[in-house]
Amino acid sequence: MEEVILFYKNIPDQNGFLSIRFAQGLFDSYLRLLKLNYTKMERRSFLRNAAGTIAAVGLASSSKAITSVSEFAVATPFKLKYGPHFGMFKNSAGEDLIDQLKYMADQGFTAFEDNGMMGRDVALQTKIGETLSKLNITMGVFVVDKGGNMANTFAAGKQEYIEIFLNGCRKAVEVAKRVNAKWMTVVPGGFERNLPIGIQNSNVIEALRRGAEILEPHGLVMVLEALSDSPDLYLQTSDQSYMLCKAVNSPACKILYDIYHMQKTEGNLINHINLTWDEIAYFQIGDNPGRKEPTTGEINYKNVFKFIHDKGYQGVMGMEHGISMAGVEGEKRLIEAYREVDSF
């Protein structure tokens, strides 16, 4: 607050009220504090003090002044831990990834996910992890690198494919340490049409057990994601994911229930979530059709989120979807949509 006090002393009194420039000065100081990597709590305290100072010196009657600060106030956290990803707020926060994380926190988001984290520079991973810790943001999933969703399928039972996956798990352990992650996405790969389904199931279970042996000692969890992208994928439904997790029988192997994908392949969302609940460790979001933010499609997200919340879920809800509108206005609408469906 030293900068603000100095600024205050140099602002001339105008008819008993301080200039509107004082409010702008407070905001400028706020931005400087952000660049000094102040924590989330410190930014909140700063903004509270800034608003209080404005009111105390007589600018409370100026709605323009109050608005200029309140627009940048830290929002109330959501009921659930919705997790945006990089690029989702680039028009509002800029291209810098750390600034984007700070913007997410200021909008009330308490989680974050990054599918491509394993491909980022080690120094950047470390910086992201440190920033998430300062902002009290929970790190969500990143994808275990095994060559792609269809590639190196576990269903084939080929040792060279399994080794690629296991090597990805070993590298994922190190990445998780740097970014304070617990969950990582695993897609088993393609359907192996020349093998009976029972043999494929056995091959996948064996591969997952070996992956779990690597992750479990570190308290990490691979979450299996069933996809709707292609009929050639091995894993496509929640009951299939449930069967695999029960067979692997490890706390390191659970379900990633992607609401968008499961609406496409099976529907009846609340019932399927309830049936597989004890193996679900992570959710991802996207409305259908279009895979954009909630309220843009057919899914009653307010009801789905209320059900998940009432079940006592404390994990991350990954926002793995696009935005229906371009630019800053689209990003504002995205936040409004989440406020709407979170108001249960």
N, C-alpha and C positions, 0 to 999 in steps of 0.2 A: 504493500500500500504506500510505500515511500514515494513512488513516482506520482501517485494520485495526490498526495499531500502537497508536494512541490508544485504540481500543476494548479491545485486549488489556490495556493498563495499568490499565483501570478495572474489570476483571472480578475479583471476589474468588476466591481459591483455596478450593476445597471438598474437604477430605480428600485433598490432593495432586493433585486433578484440577480442571480448569476447568469451569465450568458449561456445560450444554448450550446456554445462551444465547450462548456464544461462537460456536458453529457458526451460529446464527441471525444473529449480528452479521456474520459473514463474508459470509453470503448477502445481507444487507441492503446491505453495502458493495459487493458485486458488482453489485447492481441500480443503485446510484448511479453506479458507473463506466460502466455501459451508457448511462445517461442523458447522460453526458458525452461520448458518442460515441467511446469507446475502440475501437481496432481489434480485429479478430479475434485477432491474435496476442497483443495485450495481455490480452484476456479469457482466453485459454487460459493465459497465464502466471499471471494472477491466480488462476485456479481451481487450478492445480497448486500454487501457493504456499499457497493456503488449505487444501487437503487435507493438505499437508505440515505446516503449522502445527498443525492439529488433532491429527495423529498425534504430533507432537513434544511437545505439552503434555499428552498423556495421554488424549485422547478416542478414541484408536484402538479402545479396547474398547467404545465405544458405537456399535453398528451404526446406531442412529437418527441420530446426529450425522453419521456418514460418509455415510449415504444422503441426508441433507438437502443435502449439497453435491454428491455424485456425480450426483444426478438432474439437476443443472443444468450438468454438465460438457460441454465441447464433444465431440461424438461423432467417431469416426473417419470421415474422408471415404469416400464410396462409390467403387467402382472406376470407374464411369461418371459423367458429369456430369448427373445427374437434376435437372431444373429445375422446381420448384414454381411456383405462381402466387399472386397475392394472394387472400386469402380461404380458402386451403387450410388454414391453421393459425390462423384468427382466434379460435377458442375457447381455444387454448393461449397465444397471443401477444397477444391483444387486437385491437381494430379498427385501431390505428395501423399504417400501412403500413410505416414504418421499423422498428418493433418486430417486425413479421412477418418482414422481411428478416433481422434479427438472429437471430430464432428459427430460421429456415431454416438459417443458417450454423451455429448451435450444434447442430443435428441432423445435421450432416455433409454437407449439400447444398452444392454448389459452383457451381450455376447457377440461373437464374431466368428466367421468361418472362412477358410481359404483353401479351396480344393488344390490349388497349385503350390502350396507352401513348400513341398519337398524340392521344387525346382528353383527356389529362390536362393540368393547368395547367403552364405552362413552369417555374415555380418548383419545383413538385413533381417534374417530370422531372429537373431539375438536382439536387435533393436526393437523389432515388433513384440517379442516376448516381454521386454522391459517396459514398453509402453502399455501393453495390455495389463501388466501388473499394477502400474501406477494408476491406470484408469479404472481398476477393479472390473475389468471386462473378462468374462470367461471365454477361453479359446475353445472353439468348436472343432469340427472335423477338418482334416486335410486328407487327400486321397493317397493311399499307399501305392507307390509307383510299381506297377507290374506290367507296364507296356500298353495299357488301354483297356477299355471295358470288355472288348471281345477277345483280346489277345491272350495267349498263354493260358488257355482255359484249364482250370483244375479238373474239369470233368474228364479230360483225356487221360489223366493218370500218368502223364509223361514227366519223368524226373527233371528234365531240363526246364520245364515250365514251373515246376514246384520250386526249384532253386531260385529262379528269378523272383518269385513271390517272397520266399524266405529272406532273400537278400534285401528286398524292399522293406520287409518288416524290421530287419536289423538297422537299416538306415533310418526308418521311421522312429525308432527308439531315440536316436540322437536328435532328430528334428523336434520330437515331442519335448525333450529336455529344454531345448532352446526357447520354445514358444509356450511352455506350460500347458501342453495339450494332453488330453486323456483319450480322446476318441479319434479313430481314423477309419476312413471308408474303404471297404473292400468289395469289389465286384468280381465274382468267381470266373467270369468269362463266358464263352460261347457254349451252346448246346452241341454235344458231340454225337452226331446222328448215326455214326456207325457202332455205337455202344448202347446196350440196354440201359434204361433209366436207373435201374438198381445199381449197376456197375458205376454209372456216372455219379450217383449219390454217394457211393462208398469212396470214390476217388476224391470228391469235393470235401467230404468229412475228414478224410485223412490229411489233406492239405491244410485245412483250417485248424486241425488239432496241432499240427506242427507249427503253424503260425502263432497259435495261442501260447505254445510253450515258450516262444521268444518274448511275447508281449506281457504275459501274466506276471512274471517276477517284477516288472516295472510298474504294475498297476495300470497298464494301458488296455484299451478295449478296441478291437476291430469291430466295426459295425457293418453288417452285411446289407447291401442295398439291392433290393429287387427293382428292376427297371422295366419300362414299357416301350423302350425305343425300338426294339426289334424282336420278332418271333424267334430269332436265332440265338437269343441270350438264354443261358441256362436258368438263371434265377429271375422269376417274374412275379411271384405272389407272396403274400405275407405268411400264409400257412406253410409254404415251402421254406421260407426263412426260419420260421419257428421250428420246423422239423430239424433243420441243420443245427441250430443252436442247442436244442435238446440233445442231439447226438454228439456234438463236440463236448458239451457239458463242461464249459469253462467260463469263468467270469470275464475272460478276455475275448469272448465271442458272443455278440449280441446283435439285435436288429436295428437297422436304420430304417424307420418307416417313413418313406417319402410320400406325402399325402397326394401330391400331383400324380405321381406314377401309379399309386394304388387306386386312385379314382378312375384312371384309364383302364386298368387291368381287371379290377374286381369290384369297385364301388363299395356301398354298404360300409362306409368308413368307420363309423363309431363302433359298430359290431365287430369288425375285424380288428380294430385297435384293442378292444376289450378282450377278444379271444387270445391275442398274442401279447398281452400287456406285460406279463412277467419276464419276457425276453426283450422288450423294447428298451433301448438305451438312448435313442436319439430320434428326432423328427426333422424332416425338411418340408418346406412349404412351396406352393405354387398353385395358382388357380387353373382351372381347366374349362374350356380350351384356351390355349395361348401361353400358358406358363408365365403369367404375369402376377402382380401382387393380388392379395385377397380383395374381394369385391368386384373383380373384373370378369369372373366366370360363374360357374354353376355351383361351386362348393359353398355351403353355409359355414364359413370359417368361424363365425362367432360361436355357433353351437359346438363345433368340433373343438375349438380352443377351450371353451368352458368345460367340456367333458374331460379333456386332458388335464386342465388345471384342477378340477374337482377330484381327480384321481390322485392328486398329490405330486404330480410330475415337477421335478426341480431342474431338469436338464435343459439343453439348448434346443431351440426351434430354428434350424438353419433356413435362411431366406434364399434358397437356391432357385431364384426365378428372375425374370427380367422386369422392366418397368414399362407400363402402358403408354406413358407420355414422355416426350423428350425434354431435356433441359432441366433448369432449376424448378420449373413448375411441376414437372413430372416427379421430381424428387420430393417436393412438398406434398404432392398428392399421395405418394407412397407412404409417407409418415402418417398422413391423415387416415389412410386406409387401415393401417395397423392400429391407430388409436380407436378407430371405429370397431374393428373386430375384437379388440382387447377390452371393450367396455361391456363386459358381461357381469 
